[in-house]
Each structure stands twice: as structure tokens, then as C-alpha cells.
Amino acid sequence: MNNDIKYAIKYHEETKHSPLSVRMSQHYLDWDNRPKPFKVYTNLPSIPLPRNFPLPLANALDSISATGAHADRVPAVDINTLAEILFFSAGITREVKHNSGTYYMRAASATGALYPIELYVICQDIVGLKAGVYHFCPGSFTLAELRKGDYRAELGDRMVSAPVTVAFTSIAWRNAWKYQARSYRHWFWDAGVIAANFLATTVAADLTTRLVMGFVDKQVNQLLCLDERKEATVTLAPIGVGAALPPSRSTITVEHPKVMPLSKSEVDYPEIWEMHAASSLVDADQVRAWLDSTNQQPAKSNLSLPKYKVAAPVRKQDEATLDKVILQRGSTRKFARLPISFDNLATILYSSTAGVPFDFLKNGDSVIDVYLIANAVEGLRPGSYFFSRETGFLDAPNPIFHARNVKNGITLA
């Protein structure tokens, strides 16, 4: 996550797909060596999480489109709330049995259904759970205790006031088994899907949170007892505010708890770890410098074009709650061959672009531009469009989506 992007470009060019690379690849899927879906410690005490946790009963669209919880509400985080957040972020929602085995489907999808993302909890004493560092196992719905005591200070100054922080990590081999060296991209795709559920669930619980991308990588990885060149931290998500300051520690012992092997054998892809090392931050000074230097994305200029209005969706009494939406989520290959209404499209755009509370973005800025191709939307002529919360749609009739190619367009404000 530093400012030297030369290796990122090199990695992308060397690992991207092309017609030739796909045809020439000799890689095949060794199903007998498929990674196990759960990380299991063999010699650590585990704590069962309560299964009668509360449900996120807030309106799903409100939870998705909100940029944060209400500032005047500061509910306490206890083990029941933590269980709710972990389940609706990465829990097992159903099992699918095939002749080849049982597939454990989760609250958030993952590329190839390989689920490389693991969640860890770093907390002070909360109701129902002692201060410590824990690993969440969705298979048994338990927490494995990695460290006793309050280690929140090791996460950095910006997270010490949160009573609980959830760390997202990625086990490289889980995805590399199928996608090889290019699978480093999937760390962030798959973490992002879980983060979407996580953010919506914390909003539904009226808890403040954000996604912290700037942290001292090696220090956090060591705190979580991760095996070097096997697993690494992707992001941190502090939950809640107003906690007492944690004690400072002079050193952190290096621990390597025994873990059941994921496969009979693993293949190491050096490109993944070279890319990750090139983007890591080595100390607090680098973290501060990186945050200070992140470029904010200016809003697209409001061109003088015909406009369609995108407004906040009109709420209906029968709209689904967040818990039902997450539990019913799944993939389908059966699609209705019917047009959608402009109101439905506007609801999707409005609800999904409110912003993400990243540590490197200020004032609701975004590094995401939204383009779409409309083929069958009632009330909108077929064409290619650009959307932003500030300026709306811009018709982009040229093959390349770029602001300088926009002409004779339609804007929606």
C-alpha cells in the first residue's frame, strides 16, 4: 500500500490473462489436493460463540446505503453482537451436499468458492469475552484463543479507542490452488465482499466502524501468529468507540500455534509475496506518510447535458430486512428475460454508491467510477453511461469510457 507502484504494474502485466496464456497453460485442478475450507488449530482452547445472537433487522437498502452509524448512539459491543457480526459477515448459512463432498456456503461469496479470507478478533474485556486475540472458525462457530490480554495497542494509534477490532487476512494457497500467481488480486475481491456484509451489519447494529488499510504489516501479522509467506493481513476494522486506552507492551512474543494442513502439498508462488512485500508498510512513519500522500479523487465536472433524475428510493413497507437478504443470497443461472424499471436501476445505483469508510478517503471521496451499459431499462434509451452521485449519468457513446470522449450525452443529477 505504499506509493511505489512499479512492481504492481509489473505483477499485473506478468499475471494477466491473454488468449495465448489461457491456451498455453498446463495448470489443472488437482481435486484430491483441494485446500480445506477451514483453518483449524490443533492445540488451542476454543470458545463457542452464542447461536442465539440478535439479527440485523434494519432495512437492507438503508443498511447498505448508509455511510456509518448514528453519532449519537454508542451501544456496547458484547459477545452476542460480535457473534452477529461474524456470522453475517463470514458465517455458514447453508450446506450443499454432492457426491464429491459437502460444500459450506457462506454469508459472503468468494471466487471459486475457495474462501481464502480469515477473520480474527482483537479486543479488550467485553461482556462474555475476555481481552485477547482470537481466530474465528465459521465451521464450528468458535473463537480460538491465540493470545490472552489486551493487545489493541499493537494495531496502531488510530484503533486504540475501539473495544474490538476485526482483522481480515488471506491464506494465499486457498485461492492459488486454482488461480495460481494471479490470485493475489482475489485477496481484495473476496475481502471486499465480506467487508460489504460487515459494514452493513455494523450499521444495522448502530455501531461505528471503518476499514483501515494503512497499518504496520509485519507487526499485525506477528500479533495474529500468521505463518510468513502463507497468510497475511488485508485490512483492519475497528468496531465501536470510547474504550479505555490499552496498556503498552515492550515486545510481542513470536508464536506459531500448530494448524492442520490445508492440503497434502502446496505450491508457493513467489510473485504473490513479492507483490505483497512491495506494497507493505514497515513502520508507523510509513503509515502516516502513506495516509498523508493518498490522492483524493475530484468529482467529475457537471457537464451541461440533458438530465435524468436519480433520487433516494421510495421505501416500501414490505422491503426485506438485512438478515433475510444475506441469508437468501446466492448465485443463479436463471434470469428473467424482462426489462427493469428506471426506478429499480436508480435504487441500485443510489444504494451502492454512498461511499465506503476507508482510512485513506476523506469527506466521502471515492476512487471508484461507475460505468454501465443499459440495454433494457424502461425510460432510458439504450446506451453506455457514466454515473456519479454528484453529476448523474453521462452518455458515453464512444467505445472507450473516458470523460474526454463524452459528447451529445445524457446526464442525471
C-alpha positions in Angstrom: 0.0 0.0 0.0 2.9 2.4 -0.4 3.5 4.9 -3.3 5.9 2.8 -5.3 3.7 1.1 -7.9 6.3 -0.1 -10.3 6.1 -3.7 -9.0 2.3 -3.6 -9.0 2.4 -2.8 -12.8 5.0 -5.5 -13.4 2.9 -8.0 -11.4 -0.3 -7.1 -13.3 1.4 -7.4 -16.7 3.1 -10.7 -16.0 0.0 -12.4 -14.5 -2.9 -11.1 -16.5 -4.8 -13.4 -18.8 -4.5 -13.4 -22.6 -5.8 -15.8 -25.2 -2.3 -17.2 -25.5 -1.7 -17.6 -21.8 -5.1 -19.4 -21.4 -4.3 -21.8 -24.3 -0.7 -22.5 -23.3 -1.3 -23.1 -19.6 -0.7 -26.6 -18.4 -2.3 -26.0 -15.0 -5.1 -28.3 -13.9 -7.2 -28.7 -10.8 -6.0 -31.5 -8.5 -9.2 -32.1 -6.7 -7.6 -34.5 -4.3 -5.3 -31.7 -3.2 -8.1 -29.0 -2.9 -7.5 -26.8 0.2 -9.7 -27.5 3.2 -12.2 -24.7 3.8 -11.4 -24.1 7.4 -8.3 -23.1 9.4 -8.2 -25.4 12.4 -5.7 -25.1 15.3 -4.8 -28.4 16.9 -3.7 -27.3 20.4 -5.5 -24.1 21.3 -8.5 -23.6 23.5 -11.7 -22.6 21.7 -14.7 -20.6 22.9 -18.1 -21.4 21.4 -19.9 -18.3 20.2 -23.6 -17.9 21.2 -26.0 -19.0 18.5 -29.0 -17.0 19.8 -27.4 -13.8 18.7 -29.5 -10.8 17.6 -30.4 -10.4 13.9 -29.8 -7.3 11.8 -33.4 -6.4 11.3 -32.8 -3.0 9.8 -34.0 -2.3 6.2 -31.4 -3.8 3.9 -31.2 -0.9 1.5 -30.8 1.6 4.4 -28.0 -0.5 5.8 -26.2 -0.8 2.5 -26.5 2.8 1.6 -25.6 4.3 5.0 -22.1 5.7 5.4 -21.9 5.0 9.1 -23.9 4.6 12.3 -25.7 7.5 14.1 -23.1 9.5 16.0 -25.4 10.0 19.0 -25.8 6.2 19.5 -22.9 4.3 21.2 -24.1 0.8 22.0 -21.7 -1.5 23.8 -20.1 -4.4 21.9 -20.7 -7.7 23.7 -20.2 -11.4 22.6 -23.7 -11.6 21.3 -23.2 -8.6 19.0 -19.8 -9.9 18.0 -21.3 -13.3 17.1 -24.0 -11.5 15.0 -21.3 -9.5 13.1 -19.1 -12.6 12.5 -22.0 -14.8 11.3 -23.5 -12.3 8.9 -20.0 -11.4 7.6 -18.5 -14.8 7.1 -20.6 -17.5 8.8 -22.0 -20.7 7.3 -25.5 -20.1 6.0 -26.2 -23.5 4.4 -24.7 -26.8 3.3 -24.9 -28.3 -0.1 -24.1 -32.0 -0.4 -22.7 -33.5 -3.6 -21.2 -36.9 -4.3 -17.8 -35.2 -4.2 -18.5 -33.9 -0.7 -20.2 -31.2 1.3 -19.9 -27.5 0.3 -20.3 -25.0 3.1 -21.9 -21.9 1.7 -21.2 -18.7 3.5 -22.8 -15.3 4.1 -20.4 -13.7 1.6 -19.4 -15.3 -1.7 -15.8 -16.0 -2.7 -14.0 -16.6 -6.1 -14.2 -20.3 -6.8 -16.0 -20.9 -3.5 -12.5 -21.3 -2.0 -12.9 -18.7 0.8 -9.3 -17.5 1.4 -10.3 -14.8 3.9 -10.0 -15.5 7.6 -11.3 -13.2 10.4 -9.5 -12.5 13.7 -10.7 -10.6 16.7 -8.6 -8.3 18.9 -10.4 -7.0 21.9 -10.4 -5.6 25.4 -12.6 -7.2 28.0 -16.2 -7.2 26.7 -19.3 -8.8 28.2 -19.0 -12.5 27.6 -15.4 -12.5 26.3 -12.0 -11.8 27.9 -9.4 -9.5 26.4 -7.3 -11.3 23.8 -6.5 -12.2 20.3 -8.8 -14.8 18.7 -9.3 -16.6 15.4 -12.9 -17.1 14.1 -13.7 -20.5 12.7 -17.0 -20.4 10.8 -17.2 -24.2 10.6 -17.5 -24.7 14.3 -18.7 -21.2 15.1 -16.0 -20.8 17.7 -13.1 -18.5 18.6 -9.6 -20.0 19.1 -7.6 -18.1 21.7 -4.2 -17.1 20.3 -3.2 -14.6 23.0 -4.5 -13.6 26.4 -4.7 -9.9 27.3 -5.3 -6.6 25.7 -3.2 -6.2 22.6 -5.1 -3.4 20.9 -2.1 -1.0 21.1 -0.2 -3.2 18.7 -2.7 -2.3 15.9 -1.7 1.4 15.9 -2.7 4.7 17.5 -5.8 5.1 15.3 -7.5 1.9 16.6 -6.9 2.0 20.4 -10.2 3.7 21.2 -12.2 0.8 19.7 -13.1 -2.0 22.1 -13.0 -4.6 19.3 -11.1 -4.8 16.0 -11.7 -7.4 13.4 -8.7 -8.3 11.2 -9.2 -9.7 7.7 -6.4 -11.9 6.4 -5.9 -14.1 3.3 -4.4 -17.6 3.1 -2.6 -17.5 -0.2 -2.8 -21.2 -1.1 -6.6 -21.4 -0.8 -7.0 -19.3 -4.0 -3.7 -20.1 -5.6 -4.7 -23.7 -5.9 -6.9 -22.7 -8.7 -5.8 -19.3 -9.9 -2.1 -19.5 -9.3 0.1 -16.4 -9.2 -2.7 -14.1 -10.4 -4.7 -14.9 -7.2 -3.3 -12.0 -5.2 -6.0 -9.9 -6.9 -8.6 -12.2 -5.2 -7.4 -11.3 -1.7 -9.0 -7.9 -2.1 -12.1 -9.0 -4.1 -13.0 -11.6 -1.6 -12.2 -9.4 1.4 -14.4 -6.7 -0.1 -17.4 -9.0 -0.4 -17.1 -9.9 3.3 -16.5 -6.2 4.2 -19.8 -5.2 2.4 -21.7 -7.6 4.7 -19.6 -6.5 7.7 -20.3 -2.7 7.1 -24.0 -3.2 6.6 -24.3 -5.4 9.7 -22.5 -2.9 11.9 -24.7 -0.1 10.6 -27.8 -2.2 11.4 -26.4 -2.6 15.0 -25.8 1.2 15.2 -22.0 0.6 15.7 -19.4 2.8 14.1 -16.6 1.2 12.1 -14.2 1.8 9.2 -11.8 -0.1 7.1 -8.1 0.6 7.9 -5.8 -0.2 5.1 -2.7 1.6 6.5 -1.0 -0.4 9.2 2.4 -1.9 10.0 2.0 -5.2 8.2 4.7 -7.3 9.9 3.6 -6.2 13.4 0.0 -7.1 12.8 0.8 -10.4 11.1 3.0 -11.3 14.1 0.3 -10.4 16.6 -2.1 -12.7 14.8 0.5 -15.5 14.7 0.4 -15.8 10.9 2.8 -18.1 9.0 5.1 -15.9 6.9 4.6 -16.4 3.1 1.4 -18.3 3.8 -1.1 -15.8 5.2 -1.1 -12.0 5.6 -3.4 -9.2 6.8 -5.5 -7.4 4.3 -7.4 -4.8 6.4 -8.4 -4.0 9.9 -11.9 -2.9 11.0 -12.2 -1.3 14.5 -15.7 -1.5 15.9 -17.2 1.0 18.4 -15.7 3.9 20.3 -14.9 5.2 23.8 -12.8 2.3 25.0 -10.2 2.8 27.7 -6.7 3.0 26.4 -4.9 -0.3 26.3 -1.6 -1.0 28.1 1.6 -0.7 26.0 3.8 -3.7 25.6 7.6 -3.7 25.0 7.7 -6.8 23.0 5.3 -9.4 21.4 6.4 -13.0 21.6 6.5 -14.9 18.4 4.0 -17.7 18.5 3.5 -20.5 15.9 0.4 -22.5 17.0 0.0 -25.8 15.2 -2.5 -25.8 12.4 -4.0 -28.7 10.4 -2.5 -28.8 6.9 -4.9 -27.4 4.2 -3.7 -29.8 1.6 -1.3 -32.7 1.1 1.0 -30.3 -0.6 1.2 -26.7 -1.5 2.7 -24.7 -4.3 4.5 -21.4 -3.5 4.1 -18.5 -5.9 6.9 -16.0 -5.3 5.1 -13.4 -7.4 2.4 -13.1 -4.8 4.8 -12.4 -1.9 7.0 -10.1 -3.9 3.9 -8.1 -4.8 2.7 -8.1 -1.2 6.1 -7.1 0.2 6.3 -4.2 -2.3 3.0 -2.8 -1.1 3.6 -3.3 2.7 4.2 -0.6 5.2 7.2 -1.2 7.6 6.6 1.3 10.4 4.3 3.9 11.8 6.2 6.7 9.9 5.4 5.0 6.6 1.8 4.6 7.6 1.5 8.3 8.3 3.3 9.3 5.2 1.1 7.0 3.0 -2.1 8.4 4.5 -0.9 11.9 4.0 0.0 11.3 0.4 -3.1 9.5 -0.8 -4.6 11.3 -3.7 -8.2 12.4 -3.4 -10.3 11.9 -6.5 -12.1 15.1 -7.6 -15.7 14.8 -8.6 -16.4 14.6 -12.3 -17.3 18.1 -13.7 -21.1 18.7 -14.1 -21.4 18.9 -17.9 -24.3 20.8 -19.4 -26.2 17.8 -20.7 -29.8 16.5 -20.6 -30.6 15.0 -17.3 -32.4 12.1 -15.7 -33.1 12.4 -12.0 -31.7 9.7 -9.6 -33.3 10.2 -6.2 -33.3 8.3 -3.0 -35.5 5.2 -3.5 -39.0 5.3 -2.1 -39.2 2.9 0.8 -41.9 0.2 0.8 -43.3 -1.5 3.9 -42.6 -4.9 2.6 -38.9 -4.4 1.8 -36.6 -7.1 3.1 -34.5 -6.7 6.3 -30.7 -7.2 6.1 -30.7 -10.6 7.7 -33.1 -12.0 5.1 -31.2 -10.5 2.2 -27.9 -12.0 3.4 -29.4 -15.4 4.2 -31.1 -15.6 0.8 -28.0 -14.5 -1.1 -26.8 -16.9 -3.7 -25.8 -17.4 -7.3 -28.3 -18.2 -10.1 -28.2 -19.2 -13.7 -31.8 -18.5 -14.3 -32.6 -14.9 -15.2 -35.8 -13.2 -16.1 -35.7 -12.0 -19.7 -37.6 -8.8 -18.9 -36.6 -5.2 -18.8 -36.1 -3.5 -15.4 -37.6 -0.2 -14.4 -35.6 3.0 -14.2 -36.6 3.2 -10.6 -35.0 -0.1 -9.9 -31.8 0.9 -11.7 -31.8 4.2 -9.7 -32.3 2.3 -6.5 -29.3 0.1 -7.2 -27.0 3.0 -8.1 -28.2 5.2 -5.2 -27.9 2.5 -2.6 -24.5 1.1 -3.7 -22.5 4.3 -4.2 -22.9 6.1 -0.8 -19.2 5.6 -0.1 -17.0 3.3 2.0 -15.4 4.4 5.3 -11.8 3.8 4.3 -9.0 5.4 6.3 -7.4 6.8 3.2 -10.5 8.6 1.9 -11.8 11.9 3.3 -15.2 13.6 3.1 -16.9 10.8 1.3 -14.5 10.8 -1.6 -14.2 7.7 -3.8 -11.6 6.1 -6.1 -14.4 4.3 -7.9 -16.0 5.5 -11.1 -19.3 3.7 -12.2 -20.0 3.0 -15.8 -22.8 0.9 -17.2 -24.4 -0.3 -20.4 -28.2 -0.1 -20.5 -29.9 -2.4 -22.9 -33.4 -2.8 -21.5 -34.2 -0.2 -18.9 -37.7 1.3 -19.0 -37.5 5.1 -19.5 -33.8 5.1 -20.5 -32.6 4.8 -24.1 -30.1 2.0 -24.7 -26.5 3.3 -24.4 -23.4 3.5 -22.3 -23.5 5.7 -19.3 -21.4 7.2 -16.5 -22.8 7.6 -13.1 -21.8 9.6 -10.0 -23.7 10.9 -7.0 -22.8 14.5 -7.9 -23.4 14.6 -11.6 -25.5 11.6 -12.5 -25.4 9.8 -15.9 -23.2 10.9 -18.7 -23.9 9.2 -22.1 -20.6 7.8 -23.4 -21.3 6.6 -27.0 -17.7 6.1 -27.9 -16.1 2.6 -27.3 -13.6 3.9 -24.7 -15.1 5.0 -21.4 -13.4 8.3 -20.7 -14.6 11.8 -19.8 -12.9 13.3 -22.8 -15.0 11.0 -25.1 -18.3 12.2 -23.7 -20.4 14.1 -26.1 -24.1 14.5 -27.1 -24.7 12.8 -23.8 -27.3 12.5 -21.1 -26.7 13.4 -17.5 -28.6 12.5 -14.5 -28.4 14.7 -11.4 
